[in-house]
Amino acid sequence: MEQDELKALFDPLNISTFIHSDDLALPPVDIDAMIARELTDDPVFGIMTTWRLEDFYPVEHLKKARRRIEDIQSGIVLVYGVGASLVCGGDILILADITRWEIQLRYWHGMPNWRTARTDLPRNEKYKRGFFAEWRWADRVKDRLLPKIDFYLDMTTRQAPAMVSGSAYRDAMKQAAGQPFRMVPYFDPGVWGGNWMKTRFDLPENGSNYAWSFDGVPEENSLLLDFGGKIIQTPALNLVYSHPQKLLGERVHARFGKEFPIRFDMLDTMNGQNLSLQVHPHTPG
């Protein structure tokens, strides 16, 4: 979220001081070097990161920002950015969230990854960095914040943010975990894609054939929550984090933790190219 967008969003509050937490993080080249081993040289597969978001924020930078906040005598201070919650707790905590599919679409239209000097990566490498690194350390922070946020801010639709109180959002998560629900599907093109889904599902013309349908993958899909006519779109993974035992059951949760162990997606090669045959062996032991 850019500062200009924030100023427009919070203009009625007359914010006196903006602190962008990203400015407190390590230089992009340093972060690139730290996660290079986990991203590997493979074009598709990487290693799930063990880094935490805190590892990219020098303690002295955070302490300096806190002292600056303490020295401000009047006015409203807005701390924003990927690591805002690392700076201070604040009087009001807002989680600004966005769905994974929207992130991928923005990658496609040129948005770079977070804090990287490699801003010209192709889309598949941006996704790989997100999947194996950025989304992992961000989700660990989100998991901590969801039980205590004052407001949930849906930033998925450009120029149309939507916000709901944290308590109402948590009530919705609790309700969803105890009833049947459907996730928001999305459709993605690919070099081997066919045209069966395009014609059957009335999908928009995109200049190529669709290869994937993701429907039933909390890691990727989202939920639409209706708050008295106000629709909030939220990553379905938030539901897994909020109520893992109720959603997954005791045995599944005990084995997999806060991970949804099954994914459902449809592959379309009808009148397209051949799909490769892949073998993914089990982990030894």
N, C-alpha and C positions, 0 to 999 in steps of 0.2 A: 504494500500500500504506500503510495507516494505521499509526501507531506502536503502537496497541493490538494490532493483528494481528501486527506484528513481535515485540512483547514476548512474545506467546503462542508464536510460532514458535521464537524463540531463547531462551526462558526457561531451558532447561537449561544455557546457556552463562554465565548470570549476568552479562549485559551491564551494565557500570557507567555508560557514557555513550552516549547516542544523539545523533547529529547528523543532522538532516534537511536534506539538501542543497537541497531546494526553498526553504527559508527564506533561502538565500543568493542566490537569483535576483532579478531586477528585479521591481518591483511588477507585478501583473497588468495594470493599465491601460497601463503602458509597453510591455509585450510585445504587447498588443492593437494599439497604435498602430504598432509596428514592422512587424507583418505584415499590416496592413490592406490595403495596395496589392496584395499577392499574393493575398489572398483575394477581392478584387474585389467588385463589386455583383451579379455574375451569380449566380442561384440554384443553379447546378450547377458551372460551370467556374471554375477559379482558375488561378494561376500556380505552378508548382513552386518552392518556396522555395529561395533561395540562402543563407538564414541558417543558421548553425551553432549548436548548443546552447551553445557557449562564448560566443556573442554576448549571451546573456541572463544571464550570470554576471559581475558586476563583479570585476575582478582583486583589488581590495582586500578584497572579501568572502571570496574563496577563501583569500587569504593569512592573514586573521584566523582562519579556521577551522583552517588548518594549524598556526598558532602555538598555538591552543588545544589541538590534539591533541598537539603536542610538549611542552606543559607538563603534561600528565597523567602522573602518576608511576606509577600502577598501575591494574589493571583492564583490561577489554576495551572497546574503543571500536567502536561500530557506526555507520558512515556509510552512510546509505541515502537513496534518492530518485532522481529522474530524472537528476540530474547528479552522482551520488555519485563516479563515477570521475574527475570534474574536480577534486575536492577533494584526493584523494591516491590512490596506488596501493594501499596497504594490504598487509597480510601475506597475506590471503586475499581473493580476488576472486570474488564470486558474481554471476552475471547472472540477475536475476529477470525472467522473460519472460512474455508473455501473447499469445494469438493475436488477430488483427485482428477476427475474427468475434465473439469474446467481448467485445472492446472495444466493438463496435457494439451488442451486446446490452445492455451496461451503460449506454451512451449512452441507449438506449431506455428504460431503467428509472431514468433521472435523473442518472447520473454526468456531471459537467461535464468539459469539456476541461481540459488542464493549464494552470495559471497564467493564467486568464482572468477578467476581471471580468464577462464575459457568461455567467453561469452558467445562464441560462434559455433558451438557444438551442434551437430545435427539432432533432430528431434529424438531419435532412438537413444542417443547418449544422454540427452537431458533427462529422459524418462528413467534410464538406468541409474543415474546419479540420484534422482528423486527416490526411486524404489528402494535401492540398497543403502542409501545414506540419509539424505535430508528428511524424508518422511519418517524415518525410524527415530531420529533424535527429537524431531518435532512432536511425534506422537507420545513420547515418554513425558514430555512437558505437558501436553494436552491431558494426558491421563491424570496428572496431578491437579490440573486446574479445574476440570469439569465439576468436581464436587463443591467447589467454592466460588465459582464465577458469579458476579452480580448481574451480568447481562451476556447474552449470546448474540453476536453480530454476524449475520449471514452476508458474506461479500461475494457470493458466487456470481450473481448477475451484475454486470458492469453498470454503473450509474444508478443502481436500484438496490441499495443495501436495505436489509430488514433486520430488526432487532426485537428480541423478546427477553423478558427477565430470566435470570438464571434459575429461579425456583420453578417457573412455568416450563422451562426447557427440561429440567430434571424430571418434572412430573410427566412430561410427554415421553421421555425415554423410558420411564417406569411402565407407563401404559403400553408402549409399543413392545416391550420385552415380554408382556403377558398375553399377546394376541397375535393372530396371523397378520402379516404385513407384506407388502410388495415393494421392492426396491426400484429405483428409476433406472431403466436399461439405457445403454448407449451402444452405438454401432460405429465400428472403426474400419477404414479401408486397409487393404494390404496387397502386396504384389501378386499373391496367389488368389485373391478374392473372386467370388462369383457374383451372380446377380439374382439369386433366389430371394434373399432377404430384401433386396432393394425393391423387387416387384411385389412381394407378398406383404411387406410391412409399410408400404407407401413411404419409403425413405426418400429424402431429398436427393436430387442429382448432385453428385460431387466430382464428376469428371473421371471417376474410377469405380471399381467394384468394391463392395463391402466384403470384408473377410471375417470379421469378428462381431459377435453380439455378446456383450457382457451383461448378465442379468442374474443376480444372485451371488454377487461377489462383494461382501462388505468391505473388503480391502480397496475396492475400486468404485463401487456404486454408492448411491446416496438415497436418502429418504426425504419425502415431502411431508412436513408437519403443518397442520392447519390450526392456527390459533385465532378462532373467531373470524375467519375469512382472510387473515394474514398468513401467507404461506412462507414457511422457513424451509430452505433446502439445507440439509446437513449430511456430512459423511456418515454412511451406515456404520462405519467402524466405531463411531462414537457410542453407538448402542452396545457394541461388544464390550467397550471399555466401561460403560456405565453399569451394565447388569450382566456380567459374563456368566455367572452361575445360573441365573434365572433363564437366560437365553440358551445357553449351551447344555445345561444339565451338569450335575455334580461330577460324573465320571469323565465327560469330555473336557470340562474345565480343569479337572485335576491333571489330565494328561497334556493338554495343549495350552493351558493358561488363557490369557486374553487374546486368543487367535481363533478365527473361524476356520476350521480345518478342511472345509469342503468348498469348492468353487464350481460354479455352473457357467459355462459359456458355450456358444454355438459357433461352429466354424462353417463357412460357406465357400465351397469351391465349384458350385454348379455353373457350368459354362465358363469357368475360370481356369486357373492353372492347377497343376497337381500339388497337393500338400505333402510336405516331406514326412518321412517315417522317422520318428524319434523314440529313443529308448532312454529312460531316466532311471538308473539303478537306485535301489534303496541304499540308504547310508549304512555302511558296515556296522554290525553289532546291533 
